[in-house]
Amino acid sequence: MAALPAQPQAFAFWRLAGIVGLVGALSLACFSPRFVYWRLLTVNLPVTTSEVIRAQAALKQLADPSLKFSDHTNRVLNWRLLFPVLGHVLHVPPKVYLALPHVGAVGVLMLVAWLAIRQSPDVRLTAALTSLAATCSWFFVSTGWLGYFDSWLMLGLLAFLFLPGWGMIAALLATPWIDERFVLVLPLLGATRCILQPSFARSIQAISGPRITVMIVAGVAPWIAVRAGSTIIAHDETTLGYLTGLSARQMAIEPWIYLQGVWHGLRFFWVPILAWLALEWRSCLSRASGLTLLFVGTLAINLFIAEDTSRSMSVFVPVATAATLMWWKRQPLAAVPVSIAAAALNFLTPAHHVSGNGTWPIRFVHAELADCRTPPLGMTAGHHFQRASAFIRQEQFSEALEALAITLQLDPAHDEAHHVTALLLTKAGKFREALSHASSAVRLQPDNLNYCNNLACIRYYVGDVEGATAGFELILKKSQPGDPFHESARASLEDLRRALPSAR
């Protein structure tokens, strides 16, 4: 392959950054996260949405990496310890920790663009390959499902497949502690690298097949030893607990859902893989048959190991990247236009998350922003305030306080919720807590005489006679004689002055 013309490194970096920025922004615009559900991370509601259910557990694990999870969804985190341990030791803030998958997504796209531009001077191929990578399930999950580190799994897979020996070793040692699916793809990646190296000898370090095998075994041996030893000796139930009932759960998924999951994992990024396999069958039958068996076996294992089938297919993104480059190497006149068309179709055709027996579309950003302005009923402050009112009518005051707390989490400026909370806390004798909410209600609506009267009364209950006196005097100034609050405030002041002659 002819060497690419020399160019300033700064120019090359900014060109890559420009491509990645445009592609990433376009992908986020066409396939936007469901931002509205991110609010659930700070609200005390039962959470089942993929956007935050993992994030809640991830933040607990960040605070205490030794924490063990027993629920089916988060049990896998028990051994995905690289980022929790590093984050805990380095005191990474929770918001920064949840942003790490987004940082990893940028890194993946930069690496894919860099790999493409190293092999081909055709910027169209770089843009197309980067676009294909940015319109797969891993990108949607990493940018939309908080607490999922799929982007760093992709970086580990790409490092093993394309980087020199040091990158392979680093990936082998680190990535299993990010996501164990890395280990399941290694045989296919090792075979792909062996086929890839001769075609790109100037840019990919040549490592023999036996040496790659030794590196894989030695690299993942520590992880396997720790997992196996923990299961056998320490009776850790993470692995067995996850596998228990797995076949029953997977058999409950409809076959056509599996097909949808396979498709929506990569969509038109499957085209380069099929083209490359076809070329292999034409050039070497024995190699092609072995490669196909590895491909089918890897697909089957990853398809049935988890219920989120579209996400599981993301492990083929590095293989698809290599397939695109090898296809370009052999048939550039076909590979470039077809890759461009495949990238365009990935942007133009619908994408879905597929998990269990459910699928849901990934929508344009304007639709998701509209949902933020008009969120689902169960995520509105008004809905939970109505629930609180219903509980009060039924004299279920504890439940009412819980609903009011959710109301204020969703809308801290809900003055009526502050006022009613203050009333209920006063009824329960929790005057100090009531004072805070009553003060907030008056701060939000300073002309509401009902709020002012409630605040003045609570100040009296906590022993702040001067504050109570000032509050009642303020009501007198704001109201007219004959007004119920005016008369009530005047009577309260008279009572205060009789009880405490020093009161103003």
C-alpha positions as CSV (number, residue, x, y, z in Angstrom):
1,M,0.0,0.0,0.0
2,A,1.4,3.4,-1.0
3,A,2.3,5.6,1.9
4,L,0.0,8.5,2.6
5,P,1.3,12.0,1.9
6,A,2.8,13.7,4.9
7,Q,0.7,16.3,6.6
8,P,1.0,18.3,9.8
9,Q,-0.2,16.3,12.8
10,A,-2.3,19.3,14.0
11,F,-4.1,19.4,10.7
12,A,-4.8,15.7,10.7
13,F,-6.1,15.8,14.3
14,W,-8.5,18.6,13.6
15,R,-9.7,17.0,10.4
16,L,-10.4,13.8,12.4
17,A,-12.0,15.8,15.2
18,G,-14.2,17.6,12.6
19,I,-15.4,14.4,11.1
20,V,-16.1,12.8,14.5
21,G,-17.8,16.0,15.8
22,L,-20.1,16.2,12.8
23,V,-20.9,12.5,12.7
24,G,-21.5,12.3,16.5
25,A,-23.8,15.4,16.5
26,L,-25.8,14.0,13.5
27,S,-26.2,10.7,15.2
28,L,-27.4,12.3,18.4
29,A,-29.8,14.4,16.5
30,C,-31.2,11.5,14.6
31,F,-31.1,9.0,17.5
32,S,-31.4,11.0,20.6
33,P,-31.3,9.8,24.2
34,R,-34.6,10.0,26.1
35,F,-33.5,12.9,28.3
36,V,-36.8,13.1,30.1
37,Y,-36.1,9.8,31.9
38,W,-32.7,11.0,33.2
39,R,-34.8,13.1,35.7
40,L,-35.7,9.8,37.4
41,L,-32.1,9.5,38.7
42,T,-32.9,12.2,41.3
43,V,-36.5,11.3,42.0
44,N,-37.6,8.8,44.6
45,L,-39.7,6.7,42.2
46,P,-39.6,3.0,41.4
47,V,-37.4,2.9,38.3
48,T,-37.5,0.3,35.5
49,T,-36.3,2.4,32.5
50,S,-33.0,1.4,31.0
51,E,-31.9,5.1,31.0
52,V,-31.3,5.2,34.8
53,I,-31.8,1.7,36.4
54,R,-28.1,0.9,35.9
55,A,-27.0,4.4,36.8
56,Q,-28.6,4.1,40.3
57,A,-26.6,0.9,41.0
58,A,-23.4,2.3,39.4
59,L,-23.4,5.3,41.7
60,K,-23.8,3.1,44.7
61,Q,-20.9,1.0,43.5
62,L,-18.8,4.1,43.0
63,A,-19.4,5.0,46.6
64,D,-18.6,1.4,47.7
65,P,-17.0,-0.9,45.1
66,S,-17.4,-3.9,47.4
67,L,-21.1,-3.6,47.3
68,K,-22.9,-6.7,45.9
69,F,-26.1,-6.6,43.8
70,S,-28.5,-9.5,43.7
71,D,-31.1,-8.3,41.3
72,H,-31.0,-9.7,37.8
73,T,-30.4,-6.4,36.1
74,N,-27.4,-5.2,38.1
75,R,-25.8,-8.5,39.3
76,V,-23.3,-8.3,36.4
77,L,-21.8,-5.1,38.0
78,N,-20.3,-7.2,40.9
79,W,-17.3,-8.1,38.7
80,R,-17.2,-5.0,36.4
81,L,-14.9,-3.3,38.9
82,L,-12.4,-1.3,36.9
83,F,-14.2,2.0,36.7
84,P,-15.9,1.8,40.2
85,V,-12.5,1.1,41.9
86,L,-10.7,3.8,39.9
87,G,-13.5,6.3,40.4
88,H,-13.7,5.5,44.2
89,V,-9.9,5.9,44.7
90,L,-9.7,9.1,42.6
91,H,-12.9,10.5,44.2
92,V,-14.6,11.1,40.8
93,P,-17.8,13.1,41.2
94,P,-21.0,11.2,40.3
95,K,-21.8,13.4,37.4
96,V,-18.3,13.0,35.9
97,Y,-18.5,9.2,36.5
98,L,-21.8,9.0,34.5
99,A,-20.2,11.1,31.7
100,L,-17.4,8.6,31.2
101,P,-19.3,6.5,28.7
102,H,-19.8,9.6,26.6
103,V,-16.1,10.3,26.8
104,G,-15.5,6.7,25.7
105,A,-17.9,7.2,22.8
106,V,-15.9,10.1,21.5
107,G,-12.7,8.0,21.9
108,V,-14.2,5.1,19.8
109,L,-15.2,7.4,17.0
110,M,-11.8,9.0,17.0
111,L,-10.1,5.7,16.9
112,V,-12.3,4.4,14.0
113,A,-11.7,7.6,12.0
114,W,-8.0,7.4,12.7
115,L,-7.9,3.7,11.5
116,A,-9.7,4.6,8.3
117,I,-7.7,7.6,7.4
118,R,-4.4,5.7,8.0
119,Q,-5.5,3.1,5.4
120,S,-7.2,5.2,2.8
121,P,-6.7,8.9,1.7
122,D,-10.3,8.9,0.7
123,V,-12.0,11.0,3.3
124,R,-15.4,9.6,2.1
125,L,-14.4,6.2,3.5
126,T,-13.4,7.7,6.8
127,A,-16.7,9.6,7.1
128,A,-18.7,6.6,6.1
129,L,-17.0,4.2,8.4
130,T,-17.2,6.6,11.3
131,S,-20.9,7.2,10.6
132,L,-21.6,3.4,10.5
133,A,-19.9,3.0,13.9
134,A,-21.9,5.9,15.3
135,T,-25.2,4.5,14.3
136,C,-25.0,1.2,16.1
137,S,-26.5,0.1,19.4
138,W,-23.4,0.6,21.5
139,F,-23.4,4.3,20.7
140,F,-27.1,4.7,21.5
141,V,-26.6,2.9,24.8
142,S,-23.4,4.7,25.8
143,T,-25.0,8.1,25.2
144,G,-28.5,7.4,26.4
145,W,-28.4,4.7,29.1
146,L,-26.6,6.2,32.0
147,G,-24.1,4.0,33.7
148,Y,-23.5,1.6,30.8
149,F,-19.8,1.5,29.7
150,D,-20.3,-0.1,26.3
151,S,-18.1,2.5,24.7
152,W,-15.1,1.4,26.7
153,L,-15.8,-2.2,25.8
154,M,-15.7,-1.1,22.2
155,L,-12.3,0.6,22.8
156,G,-10.9,-2.6,24.3
157,L,-12.1,-4.7,21.4
158,L,-10.7,-2.2,18.8
159,A,-7.4,-2.0,20.7
160,F,-7.0,-5.7,20.7
161,L,-7.8,-5.9,17.0
162,F,-5.8,-3.0,15.6
163,L,-3.2,-1.7,18.1
164,P,0.4,-3.1,18.5
165,G,1.3,-5.6,21.2
166,W,1.2,-3.2,24.1
167,G,-2.4,-2.2,23.2
168,M,-3.4,-5.8,22.9
169,I,-2.0,-6.6,26.3
170,A,-3.6,-3.6,27.9
171,A,-6.9,-4.5,26.4
172,L,-6.6,-8.1,27.6
173,L,-5.8,-7.1,31.2
174,A,-8.3,-4.3,31.6
175,T,-11.4,-4.9,29.5
176,P,-12.7,-8.1,31.2
177,W,-13.1,-5.9,34.3
178,I,-15.3,-3.5,32.3
179,D,-17.5,-6.1,30.5
180,E,-17.0,-9.9,30.4
181,R,-18.4,-10.0,26.9
182,F,-14.9,-9.0,25.8
183,V,-13.7,-12.5,26.6
184,L,-16.5,-14.1,24.5
185,V,-15.4,-12.3,21.3
186,L,-11.7,-12.9,21.6
187,P,-11.5,-16.1,19.4
188,L,-13.2,-14.3,16.5
189,L,-11.1,-11.1,17.0
190,G,-7.9,-13.2,17.1
191,A,-8.8,-14.9,13.8
192,T,-9.8,-11.6,12.3
193,R,-6.5,-10.0,13.3
194,C,-4.5,-12.9,11.7
195,I,-6.4,-12.2,8.4
196,L,-6.1,-8.5,8.7
197,Q,-2.3,-8.2,9.3
198,P,-1.0,-9.2,5.9
199,S,-3.2,-6.7,4.1
200,F,-2.1,-3.8,6.3
201,A,1.5,-4.8,7.2
202,R,2.6,-1.1,7.3
203,S,0.1,0.0,9.9
204,I,-0.8,-3.1,12.0
205,Q,1.9,-5.0,13.8
206,A,2.2,-8.5,12.6
207,I,1.8,-11.1,15.4
208,S,1.7,-14.8,14.6
209,G,-1.5,-16.8,15.3
210,P,0.2,-19.0,18.0
211,R,1.5,-15.9,19.7
212,I,-1.9,-14.2,19.7
213,T,-3.4,-17.4,21.2
214,V,-0.8,-17.3,24.0
215,M,-1.4,-13.6,24.6
216,I,-5.2,-14.2,24.9
217,V,-4.7,-17.1,27.3
218,A,-2.1,-15.3,29.4
219,G,-4.0,-12.0,29.3
220,V,-7.4,-13.2,30.5
221,A,-6.0,-15.9,32.9
222,P,-5.9,-13.5,35.9
223,W,-9.5,-12.6,35.4
224,I,-10.6,-16.2,34.9
225,A,-8.7,-17.3,37.9
226,V,-10.2,-14.7,40.1
227,R,-13.8,-15.3,38.9
228,A,-13.4,-19.1,39.1
229,G,-11.7,-19.0,42.5
230,S,-14.4,-16.7,43.9
231,T,-17.1,-18.9,42.6
232,I,-15.6,-22.2,43.8
233,I,-13.8,-21.2,47.0
234,A,-15.7,-18.1,48.2
235,H,-19.1,-19.4,46.9
236,D,-19.7,-16.1,45.1
237,E,-23.1,-16.4,43.5
238,T,-22.8,-13.7,40.8
239,T,-22.0,-16.1,37.9
240,L,-24.3,-18.9,38.9
241,G,-27.0,-16.5,40.0
242,Y,-27.0,-14.9,36.6
243,L,-27.0,-18.2,34.7
244,T,-29.8,-19.6,36.8
245,G,-33.0,-19.3,34.9
246,L,-31.1,-17.8,31.9
247,S,-32.3,-20.4,29.4
248,A,-35.9,-20.1,30.6
249,R,-35.7,-16.3,30.2
250,Q,-34.2,-16.6,26.8
251,M,-36.6,-19.2,25.6
252,A,-39.5,-16.9,26.5
253,I,-38.3,-14.4,23.9
254,E,-40.0,-14.7,20.5
255,P,-37.8,-15.8,17.6
256,W,-38.7,-12.8,15.5
257,I,-37.5,-10.6,18.4
258,Y,-34.1,-12.2,18.2
259,L,-34.0,-11.4,14.5
260,Q,-34.9,-7.8,15.3
261,G,-32.1,-7.7,17.9
262,V,-29.5,-8.9,15.4
263,W,-30.6,-6.4,12.8
264,H,-30.8,-3.4,15.1
265,G,-27.4,-4.1,16.7
266,L,-25.6,-2.9,13.6
267,R,-28.3,-2.5,10.8
268,F,-26.5,-1.7,7.5
269,F,-23.1,-2.1,9.2
270,W,-23.7,-5.8,8.6
271,V,-23.2,-5.3,4.9
272,P,-19.3,-5.0,5.0
273,I,-19.1,-8.1,7.2
274,L,-21.2,-10.1,4.6
275,A,-19.1,-8.7,1.8
276,W,-15.9,-9.6,3.5
277,L,-17.1,-13.1,4.3
278,A,-18.1,-13.5,0.6
279,L,-14.6,-12.5,-0.5
280,E,-13.1,-15.0,1.9
281,W,-15.2,-17.8,0.6
282,R,-14.0,-16.9,-2.9
283,S,-10.3,-16.8,-2.0
284,C,-9.8,-19.6,0.6
285,L,-12.5,-22.1,1.5
286,S,-10.7,-23.6,4.5
287,R,-10.0,-20.2,6.1
288,A,-13.5,-19.0,5.2
289,S,-15.2,-22.0,6.7
290,G,-13.3,-21.6,10.0
291,L,-14.0,-17.9,10.1
292,T,-17.7,-18.4,9.4
293,L,-17.9,-21.0,12.2
294,L,-16.3,-18.6,14.6
295,F,-18.6,-15.8,13.5
296,V,-21.8,-17.9,13.9
297,G,-20.6,-19.3,17.2
298,T,-19.8,-15.8,18.6
299,L,-23.1,-14.5,17.3
300,A,-25.1,-17.3,19.0
301,I,-23.3,-16.9,22.3
302,N,-23.7,-13.2,22.5
303,L,-27.3,-13.4,21.3
304,F,-28.3,-15.8,24.1
305,I,-26.1,-14.6,26.9
306,A,-28.3,-11.5,27.6
307,E,-31.8,-10.3,27.0
308,D,-30.8,-6.9,25.5
309,T,-30.1,-8.5,22.1
310,S,-29.5,-5.4,20.0
311,R,-26.9,-4.2,22.5
312,S,-25.2,-7.6,22.5
313,M,-24.6,-7.4,18.8
314,S,-22.4,-4.3,19.3
315,V,-19.4,-6.6,19.9
316,F,-19.3,-7.1,16.1
317,V,-18.5,-3.4,15.5
318,P,-14.7,-3.9,15.5
319,V,-15.1,-6.8,13.2
320,A,-17.3,-4.7,10.9
321,T,-14.6,-2.0,11.0
322,A,-12.0,-4.5,9.9
323,A,-14.3,-6.0,7.3
324,T,-14.9,-2.5,5.8
325,L,-11.1,-1.8,5.5
326,M,-10.3,-5.2,4.1
327,W,-13.1,-4.9,1.6
328,W,-11.8,-1.5,0.6
329,K,-8.3,-3.0,0.2
330,R,-9.6,-5.7,-2.3
331,Q,-12.4,-3.8,-4.0
332,P,-12.1,-0.1,-3.4
333,L,-14.4,0.9,-6.3
334,A,-17.2,-1.2,-4.7
335,A,-16.4,-0.7,-1.0
336,V,-16.5,3.1,-0.9
337,P,-19.8,3.8,-2.6
338,V,-21.5,0.9,-0.8
339,S,-20.2,2.0,2.6
340,I,-21.4,5.5,1.9
341,A,-24.8,4.2,1.0
342,A,-24.9,2.0,4.1
343,A,-24.0,4.9,6.3
344,A,-26.7,7.0,4.7
345,L,-29.3,4.2,5.2
346,N,-28.2,3.9,8.9
347,F,-29.1,7.5,9.3
348,L,-32.3,7.4,7.3
349,T,-33.9,4.2,8.5
350,P,-35.4,3.6,12.0
351,A,-33.4,2.3,14.9
352,H,-34.8,0.5,17.9
353,H,-33.6,-0.8,21.2
354,V,-34.5,-4.5,21.5
355,S,-34.5,-6.1,25.0
356,G,-36.5,-9.1,26.1
357,N,-39.7,-9.2,24.2
358,G,-39.9,-5.4,24.0
359,T,-38.7,-3.0,21.4
360,W,-38.9,0.8,21.4
361,P,-37.8,3.4,18.8
362,I,-34.9,5.7,19.1
363,R,-36.3,9.0,18.0
364,F,-35.1,12.4,16.7
365,V,-33.8,14.9,19.2
366,H,-36.8,17.3,18.7
367,A,-39.2,14.6,19.8
368,E,-37.2,13.9,22.9
369,L,-36.9,17.6,23.8
370,A,-40.6,17.9,23.3
371,D,-41.1,15.2,25.9
372,C,-38.9,17.1,28.3
373,R,-41.3,20.1,27.9
374,T,-44.4,17.8,28.3
375,P,-43.1,14.8,30.3
376,P,-45.2,11.6,30.8
377,L,-47.9,12.0,33.4
378,G,-46.1,10.0,36.0
379,M,-43.2,12.3,35.8
380,T,-45.0,15.6,36.4
381,A,-45.2,17.4,39.7
382,G,-48.9,18.1,39.2
383,H,-49.7,14.3,39.0
384,H,-47.9,13.6,42.3
385,F,-49.5,16.6,44.0
386,Q,-52.9,15.2,43.0
387,R,-51.9,11.9,44.5
388,A,-50.9,13.7,47.7
389,S,-54.3,15.5,47.8
390,A,-56.1,12.1,47.4
391,F,-54.1,10.6,50.2
392,I,-54.9,13.5,52.5
393,R,-58.6,13.1,51.8
394,Q,-58.2,9.5,52.8
395,E,-56.2,10.6,55.9
396,Q,-53.2,8.7,54.7
397,F,-50.7,11.3,55.8
398,S,-47.5,9.4,55.5
399,E,-48.3,8.4,51.9
400,A,-49.2,12.1,51.3
401,L,-45.8,13.3,52.5
402,E,-44.1,10.8,50.2
403,A,-46.1,12.0,47.2
404,L,-45.3,15.6,48.2
405,A,-41.6,14.8,48.4
406,I,-41.7,13.5,44.9
407,T,-43.6,16.6,43.8
408,L,-40.8,18.8,45.2
409,Q,-38.1,16.7,43.6
410,L,-39.7,17.2,40.2
411,D,-40.5,20.8,40.8
412,P,-38.7,22.4,43.8
413,A,-40.6,25.7,43.1
414,H,-44.0,24.1,43.7
415,D,-45.2,26.6,46.3
416,E,-48.4,24.8,47.2
417,A,-46.5,21.5,47.8
418,H,-44.2,23.3,50.2
419,H,-47.3,24.8,52.0
420,V,-49.2,21.5,52.3
421,T,-46.0,19.7,53.4
422,A,-45.5,22.3,56.1
423,L,-49.1,21.8,57.3
424,L,-48.7,18.0,57.5
425,L,-45.4,18.3,59.3
426,T,-46.9,20.7,61.8
427,K,-49.8,18.3,62.4
428,A,-47.2,15.6,63.1
429,G,-45.4,17.9,65.5
430,K,-42.3,18.2,63.3
431,F,-42.1,22.0,63.6
432,R,-38.5,22.5,62.5
433,E,-39.0,20.6,59.3
434,A,-42.3,22.4,58.7
435,L,-40.6,25.8,59.2
436,S,-38.3,25.1,56.2
437,H,-41.1,24.3,53.9
438,A,-43.3,27.2,55.1
439,S,-40.4,29.6,54.5
440,S,-40.0,28.3,51.0
441,A,-43.7,28.7,50.3
442,V,-43.6,32.3,51.4
443,R,-40.4,33.0,49.5
444,L,-42.0,31.7,46.3
445,Q,-45.3,33.5,46.9
446,P,-44.7,36.4,49.3
447,D,-48.2,37.9,48.8
448,N,-50.1,34.8,49.7
449,L,-51.6,35.6,53.1
450,N,-52.4,31.9,53.8
451,Y,-48.7,31.0,53.4
452,C,-47.7,34.0,55.6
453,N,-50.1,33.1,58.3
454,N,-48.9,29.5,58.3
455,L,-45.3,30.6,58.6
456,A,-46.0,33.0,61.4
457,C,-47.8,30.3,63.4
458,I,-45.0,27.8,62.9
459,R,-42.4,30.3,64.0
460,Y,-44.4,30.7,67.2
461,Y,-44.5,26.9,67.7
462,V,-40.7,26.7,67.4
463,G,-40.3,29.5,70.0
464,D,-39.4,32.3,67.6
465,V,-41.8,34.9,69.1
466,E,-40.2,37.9,67.4
467,G,-40.4,36.1,64.0
468,A,-44.0,35.2,64.6
469,T,-44.9,38.8,65.7
470,A,-43.2,40.2,62.6
471,G,-45.1,37.7,60.5
472,F,-48.5,38.7,61.9
473,E,-47.6,42.4,61.6
474,L,-46.7,41.9,57.9
475,I,-50.1,40.2,57.3
476,L,-51.8,43.3,58.8
477,K,-49.9,45.5,56.4
478,K,-50.8,43.4,53.4
479,S,-54.5,42.9,54.2
480,Q,-57.5,45.0,54.7
481,P,-59.7,45.2,57.8
482,G,-62.5,42.7,57.5
483,D,-60.3,40.2,55.7
484,P,-60.2,36.9,57.6
485,F,-56.4,36.8,57.6
486,H,-56.3,40.4,58.9
487,E,-58.6,39.6,61.8
488,S,-56.8,36.4,62.6
489,A,-53.4,38.1,62.6
490,R,-54.7,40.9,64.8
491,A,-56.2,38.4,67.3
492,S,-52.9,36.4,67.3
493,L,-50.9,39.6,68.0
494,E,-53.2,40.4,70.9
495,D,-52.7,36.9,72.3
496,L,-49.0,37.2,72.0
497,R,-48.9,40.6,73.7
498,R,-51.0,39.3,76.6
499,A,-48.9,36.2,77.0
500,L,-45.6,38.1,76.5
501,P,-45.7,41.8,77.4
502,S,-42.3,42.3,75.8
503,A,-43.6,41.2,72.4
504,R,-44.0,44.2,70.1
